[in-house]
Amino acid sequence: MDIKQKLLSIILSLILMGFILVLVKKRKLREEYSLLWLITGITIFCFAASEQLIYFIAHLVKAISPVSVIYLLGIMFLMILCLHFSVTISSLKTKLKELTQQIALLEVSHKEATNKKAD
Amino acid sequence: MKKSDYLIIIPAYNEEKNIGETIKTIQKVVPEAPIVVIDDGSSDHTESVAEAHGALVVSHPINLGDGAARQTGFQYALNNNYDYVINLDADGQHAPQDIPRILEALRKEKHDIIIGSRFLGSRKYTIPFLRRVGMFIFSVIIAITTRQRISDPTSGFRGVNKKAMKFYVKVFYPEYYPDADVIIASHFAGLNIQEIPVDMHQRTYGKSLHSGLSPIYYIFKMCLSIFASISIRRRIHNGY
């Protein structure tokens, strides 16, 4: 890897981690969702700092080109992220259902109490 | 609300054309029965039509699904200390003449859940092919897992007692299509299930839940839900 490419990758990974920390600090990103992104930033940083690491993984998985290792890891990361969001959406949907039901039941008990008073 | 030990719940979504007639027919047969319509976020006049016909309406601000609407009905019944709940569809498919028999089975025979089956009587029903296949598959799965034959697992015409209601208000109860998976989970929870023959009609207006491609999604969803129920059967048995 060229030194300029190395520097660019390191700077990009640092920007990504910095940006995530700012989002957490401003409460625009919750800590539990920042974890996966920070791991990504650290991974990019490690790959940029030591290209030997990419070659080592490529050798481990018997990849012809080290670039395909980067693509593989990228796709794996995106899949984990999608699954993570699906789990989060499922949990939110359950909470939304319970809230909606509670609102409906509270509204009807309020309506019944008002009708009783009127009688 | 009228005083009674049982409550009739009718989940409804965009049923303004059917709901009035359904309520009227029920009132003719069981005038003493309190009726609660759970309006599942309808965009039409279901709520006002149901209220105009004398039913109490519990309104979901957004659409959640027929299972969630039934669950709200069970929670309402528990909050108001009803002993039994009869669930009917809003489209007028279920004949209210069968309500007294369902109640009798709940009260005297001490069953926890009564399912109204259209296939146990002498009348013949024409069911679309894909749905018939689905019903057969799930009847077989129910028979294997519960060692009990349920001829009409998709029937929404059901009566339940307080014990079953308490089980149904838990998180597991599915938002859509609470059919074979709920029967299997109920069995694991130790609830006593029985079928009785009932009469059913074709819906008057609108589309059924099982129209278009939804039977394919239904089979897929139901298989996963049954798998989930079977895999946590010990937890269900111990009170979930």
Interface residues (C-beta under 8 A of the other chain):
Chain A: T94 L96 K97 E98 T100 Q101 I103 A104 L105 E107 V108 S109 E112
Chain B: M1 I38 L56 V57 V58 S59 H60 P61 I62 L64 A68 Q71 T72 Q75 Y76 N79 V171 E175
